């Protein structure tokens, strides 16, 4: 399995989990609507990325970087490193420990997706 397919699979996994979590556990309808809108745009970007054969990976990588940042923000909020006032947006299922695990797993998955999807310059050997 190549890194693009693995990265795309991670993106799809993050989108599915985040969408289900937003629908099931977010008590604020405004935050749910915003989350669903971001997830929909990311899903369309991912679909277009796959359909075009891997061109414009930076778009999907950018979305993943945004998801990574959001979950790191949530992890820091739950850990008490900073306060944003968005406590309700980061609690999953109302439990603190489950929310911390959720934010950590989602941040890690999104971070790996960024790593796998962003294009790299080819290395030329000096032989």
N, C-alpha and C positions, 0 to 999 in steps of 0.2 A: 504494500500500500504506500503510495507516495505521500509526501507531506501536504500537498494541496488537498487531497481527498480527506486526510486525517483532520486538517484544519477546518475544512468545510463541515465535516461531521461534528466537530466540537462546536462550531457556530450553530448548527441546527440543534444540537443538544442544549446549548445555553438558551437559545430562543424558546424551545419547547418548555424547558423547566421554568424559565422566567415567566412565560405567558401563563402557565398553569398556576404558578405561585401567585401571580398578580390577580388572577381571577378568583382563586380560593381564599387567600388570606389577607388581602389588602382592604382595610375598612374604609378607606377614603376613595370615593368614586372619581375624584379629580386625578389623584395619583394613579389609579387603575387605568383611566383613559389615556393619560400621558404615557404610561408604561406600554400599553397596547399599541399606541401609535408608533412609538420608537421600535417596538418589536416588529410591527408590520413593515416599516421602512427597511429595517435590517433584513427581514425575510425576503423582501423584493430584491434588495441589493445582492443578497446571497444567491437567489435564483438566477438573476442576470449574470452574476459572476460565473456560476456553473454553466449556464447556457452558452456563454461566449467563450468557453474553453480556457478560462483562467486569466483573461485580460482584466485589467483594472482591479487587481487584488488589493490595492491600497484603499479602495472604498470599503470593502468588507473588513479589512484590517483596521480601518479607522473606526468603524462601528464597534468592533471587538475591543479596541482601545477605550472607547467610551464606556462600554459595559464593564470593562476591567476597572476603570476609574470610579464608576458608580458603586461597584461592590467593595472596592477598597475604602471608599468614603463611608459606606455602611458598616464595614468591619471596624473602622476607627471610631465611628459613632457608638457602636455597641460596646467597644472596649473602653470607652471613656477618654480616648485620646483627644477628641475634640467634640464640640457640640454644634449641630447644624439646625436643630429644631425639627428634623425629619425622622424622629424616632419611629413613628408609626409606619413609615415607608420601608424601614429596614427589618421590622419584626415579622417573622414568618411563623404563622400558626400561633402567635401569642407567646411563644416560649423563647427565653433568652438564649439558652445553650444551642438549641436547634437553629436559631437565627444566625448565631456566630458561625456554626458549621456551614450553613447554607451560603453565607456571604464569602467565607474562605474558599469553599469549593467552586463557587461561581467565578470569583476573582481569578483563581488558578486556571480554570478552564478557559476563560476569556484571554488571559495572558498567554497561555500556550497557543491558542488560536492565532493571536497576533504574531507570535514568533513563527508559526508555521506558514502563515499566509503572505506575509510581506515579502516582496521580491528582494533578492540579494544580488549583488554584483558577482560575476563569476571571478574566481581566483585564477590567476595565471601563475603557473609554477615557473620558478627561475632555474630551469635546468638547461 
